[in-house]
Structures are given as C-alpha cells and as structure tokens.
Amino acid sequence: MYNLTLKVFISFLIFIVFSNTANAQSKDTILLMNGNIVVEKVLDTVIGAVTIVDPLNASKKLHYEYDQIYCVKYGVGFTDYYYIQDTIRGNYFTRDEMLFYIYGERDARKGFKARGALIGAGITGLISGGIGLWFAPIFPYGYMALTGIPKVKIKHRTISNPYYIDHDAYLLGYERVSRTKRRIQALIGGTIGLAAGYGLYFGVLKDKLPSTLKLRF
C-alpha cells in the first residue's frame, strides 16, 4: 500500500513538472521596437496587430500594431519578423542592424541617468530666477536645448553585452535615448530650479538686490 501511494505521489509530481514545462514552452516572446520584451501567448495576428492577454489583467487584451514589433518568437520554435528594411517607410537599417539599435535603446533606457543635465539645468534656473530676471526662463530652457549637443559617454557598466559596442547601430540607438533623457531631465531640473529661484527672489532677495537686477513687469 505504501509503495502504491509513493508511486502515485511521484507520478503526480512528474505530471505537475511536465505541465508547467509545457505551459512555459507555450508562451511566446514579443520583442518590441522600443526594446521592451513581452512574454505571453499570442492569441491573434490579424487586422494589422498582434493580440495577447494583458499580463496584468487576464480579462483584457493588448494589441500591438505591426510597426511596434520587431519580431515574435513563438514557443513552438519559429520566429516571425515584422521589421523589414524599407527606405520608403524610413526603415534604413537591415534587420540585424535594427536589432542592435534596439539593444542600444534598451541599455540606455535602463542605464543612462542624465544626472548632470538635471543638476546643471536646476542650478541655471535657480540662479537666473533668484536674481529676478524677467527673461530668466531663457537660460534653463536654453540649457535644455543644448544638452543634446555634447557627445554621449557610454559607461561599460550600462552595456548588457560588451560585443554590442562594436556596432554603429547600437551606438546610435544608445545615443538617441540618452539625448532624449538629457532633455527630459534638464526640463525637470530647469523648471524646479526656476520655480525655486523665483520663490527665493520674491521671498528674500527682492529688496536686497541692486535695482538693476530687480524683476519688472
């Protein structure tokens, strides 16, 4: 009786393991053009979109349009590519180049912080607002516009694979996202600094600064 119970228990465990394995293998992997990866069973691929169950809400469905998708790797073993090189549509990269470009975007999104742009624009806004210049917003927002010019320094710790850096497409993807993050951080820092500067001016410095620096309306 004991041996029978043990065999049934072992059989049950094996069944669970194989069921979970089959479930995992049935999941499909969607690589999006923005570098994000979605692992979920594909329900449909018609009407210009790939449809899956929303991972956060099983009662809803998500639809990814074809131009949002680089490829879908199906659990059964084959890959369906949606990205096609087509200069008319602006797709200048080959399929392999675009993959490295996506990797560059993804690494920059995860690893590039742009703290320098945040702090620099914040200080610029604080100073220009703090001395009461009526045209003070020009300085922090001008700083924001200039943050896209300097060369992006890629730190090795932010690269998911050292092999990627040998590819120009990877560098272009990394730089594009990094410059965008610089501008966003500069916008945030400049706005906060400017508000703090004006607050400092009207609350403390207005009557203490030379008249030539006073804000006039």
Secondary structure as GFF3:
##gff-version 3
##sequence-region A 1 217
A	DSSP	alpha_helix	2	26	.	.	.	ID=ss1
A	DSSP	beta_strand	28	32	.	.	.	ID=ss2
A	DSSP	beta_strand	37	40	.	.	.	ID=ss3
A	DSSP	beta_strand	42	44	.	.	.	ID=ss4
A	DSSP	beta_strand	49	54	.	.	.	ID=ss5
A	DSSP	beta_strand	57	65	.	.	.	ID=ss6
A	DSSP	three_ten_helix	66	68	.	.	.	ID=ss7
A	DSSP	beta_strand	69	73	.	.	.	ID=ss8
A	DSSP	beta_strand	79	81	.	.	.	ID=ss9
A	DSSP	three_ten_helix	87	89	.	.	.	ID=ss10
A	DSSP	alpha_helix	95	111	.	.	.	ID=ss11
A	DSSP	alpha_helix	115	130	.	.	.	ID=ss12
A	DSSP	alpha_helix	138	146	.	.	.	ID=ss13
A	DSSP	three_ten_helix	156	158	.	.	.	ID=ss14
A	DSSP	three_ten_helix	162	166	.	.	.	ID=ss15
A	DSSP	alpha_helix	168	200	.	.	.	ID=ss16
A	DSSP	pi_helix	201	205	.	.	.	ID=ss17
A	DSSP	three_ten_helix	211	213	.	.	.	ID=ss18
###
